[in-house]
Amino acid sequence: MFKAKSSRKTAVLFLLILSVLGSCKNSNSWVARKYHNTLAHYNIYFNAREQFKEVFAIMRETNPDDFRGFVSVINFGDVANLKNNQPQMDEVIKRTSTLIDKYPKSKWVDDAYLLNGQAYFLKGDLYASREIFDYVIATSKDDKVIYTAKLWYFRSLYLQKGKIGEAESYITSLATDKKFPKKLLPDLNIALAEVFLKQDKFSQAYKPLKESFRGLKGKTNKYRAHFMLAQVCMRMKKFEEAEMHFAKTVKMNPPYEMAFQANISQVQILSAQQKAYEKANKILRRMLKDDKNIDFYGKIYYQMAINELNAENEVAAIGLFQKSIQESQMKLDNQQLTTSYLSLGEYFFERENYLIAGKYYDSASVTLDEKYPDYEEISGRNDKLKDLVVNILEIQLQDSLLRMASDESFREKSIDQSIAAEKQAKVNALSRAKINLPGNTLGALTTKSTFPFYNPQLRTQGAAEFKRKWGSRPNLDNWRYTSRLKKILSRAGTAKVENKDSAEKEDPALLGVSPERKVYMKRIPFKKSEKEAANQKIESAYLLVAQQYQYALDQPSNAIKYYLELLERFPESESKPKVYYELAKLYKKEKDLANSDLYRKYLADEFPESNFLKILDGKTEDIKPALSEASIGTKEVQEAYAKMVAKYQEMDYKGALELKFATDRNYLGNSMQPRFEFLQGLCNIRLGKKELGLKFLDQLIVDYPNTLSAKKAQEVLDANRRLENPVDSTTKKLDDDWAVYDGKEELFYILSFAKGTNSNMIRAALSDYSKKDYVLEKVEVSKAQSFGSQVFVYISGFSEPKVTKDFLNRLKTNATLFSSKGLFEYEQAWISKTNLQKLVVNRQIRSYMKFANI
């Protein structure tokens, strides 16, 4: 009887549970909500969240830090790194989407949407992540979820190239939001610090970074924040505070590389604060004895070199820089290798030893990356020095070849040295190849270390990658210059002959010469015509070196030296009037009026009708074009100018400059000279040598003040001044201060319309149009932003500026795209990155549209 009653009770209870659970699917009851919440959280969300956290932690551990600049508390790497997380994040996205579809009444839906957006972010789809964060911000009622989504929205802007201005505007607006949750304040302060540091605003980052420690959780976050704050304190010369935070970093047992950087930074503080360079180097020498520091020898030697340089022990410093280079090459530490090369380049540059400086800058350019501090300035200096060094080497080479032609003893000795050097290079290459054979552990076995840092396989891979990119190279710092010299030598020895037999018959110097030596003998200018060609190359190189010292490097004394040597070696040079003119100007600039007058007199005595004399005397109105094409050089000059213009329009700026130099050699001082000079300035600007190009334009105005070319040059200079020195807000309204487009910046398409229009429909129309007609472009339509009574959206991601302009022009002819969506009054334009950043801050959309459509 008891068993029967018990069985009935169990059956009734089971049926009751089934009926309750069956009613949960569409019910809004307490039981249904608990049911949805429990299954959503423990069956799906928990697992998805754990998977996300695991990938997030691994990413933070594996992404290398770049200690040349400020580190980040969360080092996401770049978008390419994030794409490696795609398989795991796709699984997270799948799970969160299942939760949203299956348990729509669960309280975890908002969290699932947020995690979904974070997963898209972590797989590198920043645009999709922002769309989801936007939805969470608009629909969630949980403040913590909303503001967490806003912080991740900021991170997607911060990480995307070209959006740092927008990211700063977004996060600073969050900092003034009174509703911002206190629990998220550490994350907000770190975000503020990082966006400031990315723009090198370290003094602005100091306060929020200090405040971030209030409530900051997690060991990794803490030691990275301490290191970051220590770096800021060093830049602000708060050395005691910096040392304290570096010490705290080490105590928290971070990864060894960060601990090493903290330790070596403390040595830097000792050098900077106490000037105790010998004491600092004693500590560094102890660090060299620690096996754990083997991979960091390049950094240690570099810091020792800096200390010796500060102590004015220059010979010791150069030797330590060289050791740093050797160690960095061996450990494949390209960051330190670049820094060491640049430091030596800077050392010799400051001492005006430009030939050696140029070689080090050129070596640094092989490993220089865009993330390097002052990348553009370094690249610009390297370009200047590269041109200078190549021409100095050309002089040395041709002089050496000419001496070989006349001095048999010197010739034989030089050829013997070249053959020996080539054989030794082959031996060295073979030796390195054997060391780098897969499975060969010679590099590891021969070291004194007992700590297993060396990785032969990694060295082999690096050598193979180098060979794939650059080919086989001798183990020399200046192999790139060696390569250039070989090309120059090849050009010198490529006289057109019918065959080898006839060449030997024509040139007795090659008779009976072994094939090994004949390779070198063929390059030597024995014939009169070859000697004349070699001298012409020397003369041209002298002129170019002098001009590079004069204009690119602003070194008047060196420019004068090379101009004078040119006159001494080539007294009948066709460039003589130009050289007299430049010397008169340079001596005047150096306030040596006696010599300035002397070379003005030479010009007047020897070339009384020269246009250069008229320029010196300020009589530019007397410079008139020749009236007849039969006049000497006029037709040829016009043809040369037409060709130079064609090259410029084809964007072959180097080819255009070569035509200009050729015209200078043959027709220097012609009536069209101002036009050539103007194009020369523009070509240099287009080649990235902006400073040099502007100097040429400035000189053009001085030399030809009343010409049309001078007026055009002045317009370019004025535009550049407006670009670099925006008018102060006290004299001109901010909304009128738009930058003139420089032809290089990324361009965006922008559309503005009045509030009240369905912006989502407009965005969808733009997206559909882009996917249909610009299928190869990876463009993104931004979210709509309201500025007063106006709304604007923009499209980013165009591959080239001309594609953006084409997109705009085609939309202007499309009368139905917007009208079919109910939009009849709107304005559209293209906008540069600089102006878009200003627009986000000043919100003057009408002003920009007026500026853009003038």
Disulfide bonds with the S-S distance in Angstrom:
none
